Amino acid sequence: ADVRGARADGDHLEAAARGPEARYAVWRRAADAFLARGFVAEASALFERALRYAPDSVEAVAGLARSLRAAGQDRRAQTLGDMGAQRRLGDRPKGVIGVERS
């Protein structure tokens, strides 16, 4: 698989997308595809990119948590999983999700 080529395709799709919802969808679908194929580091970066456009997305938070768990970053994955559970229950924190770089 050509990861760089697929990422470049995502960049082109993002540029063509209109509005944050469409750009979010580009990166979330790409992240899901990368994760399904075992590219966990790239998937994590793409879920983070999707979250820039939709910081309250439970699906993107959950995807990021799955990719982090697959990469062996269990503590960070658990923290994000807890955040996602709070959001599903309607206890939405204010502001943007803080996603640390490792």
C-alpha positions in Angstrom: 0.0 0.0 0.0 1.2 3.5 -0.9 0.5 5.4 2.4 2.0 8.6 1.1 -0.1 8.5 -2.1 -3.2 7.8 -0.1 -2.5 10.7 2.2 -1.9 13.0 -0.8 -5.3 11.9 -2.1 -6.8 12.9 1.2 -5.2 16.3 1.0 -6.7 16.8 -2.5 -10.1 15.7 -1.3 -9.9 18.0 1.7 -9.0 20.9 -0.6 -12.0 20.2 -2.8 -14.4 19.7 0.1 -16.7 22.6 1.0 -17.0 23.4 4.7 -15.8 21.8 7.9 -18.4 18.9 7.9 -17.2 17.7 4.5 -13.5 18.1 5.5 -14.2 16.2 8.7 -15.8 13.4 6.6 -12.8 13.2 4.3 -10.4 12.6 7.2 -12.6 10.4 9.3 -13.2 8.0 6.4 -9.5 8.0 5.6 -8.6 7.4 9.2 -11.1 4.5 9.4 -9.6 3.0 6.2 -6.0 3.3 7.5 -6.9 1.8 10.8 -8.7 -1.1 9.1 -5.5 -1.8 7.1 -3.3 -1.7 10.2 -1.7 1.7 9.7 -2.3 2.7 13.2 0.1 5.7 13.5 -1.2 7.3 10.3 -4.8 6.5 11.5 -4.2 8.3 14.7 -2.9 11.4 12.9 -5.9 11.4 10.6 -8.4 11.1 13.4 -6.7 14.0 15.1 -7.0 16.0 11.8 -10.7 15.1 11.6 -11.2 16.4 15.2 -9.9 19.8 14.1 -13.0 20.1 12.0 -15.4 18.4 14.4 -14.0 18.6 17.9 -17.2 17.2 19.4 -17.3 14.1 17.2 -17.8 11.0 19.4 -17.0 8.8 16.4 -13.6 10.5 15.8 -12.7 10.4 19.5 -13.6 6.7 19.6 -11.6 6.0 16.4 -8.6 7.9 17.8 -8.9 5.8 21.0 -9.0 2.6 19.0 -5.9 3.6 16.9 -4.0 4.5 20.1 -4.9 1.3 21.7 -3.7 -0.6 18.6 -0.4 1.4 18.9 0.1 0.3 22.5 -0.8 3.7 24.0 -3.4 2.3 26.4 -3.4 5.1 28.9 -4.1 7.8 26.3 -6.6 5.6 24.6 -8.4 5.1 27.9 -8.5 8.8 28.6 -10.1 9.4 25.2 -12.5 6.5 25.7 -13.7 8.1 28.9 -14.2 11.4 27.1 -16.2 9.7 24.4 -18.4 8.0 27.0 -19.0 11.3 28.7 -20.0 12.8 25.4 -22.4 10.0 24.6 -24.0 10.6 28.0 -24.5 14.3 27.1 -21.9 15.7 29.5 -20.0 17.6 26.8 -17.0 19.6 28.0 -16.6 23.1 26.6 -13.8 23.9 24.1 -11.6 21.9 21.9 -10.4 18.4 22.8 -6.7 18.5 23.8 -4.9 15.9 21.9 -1.3 15.6 22.9 1.5 14.6 20.5 3.6 11.7 21.4 
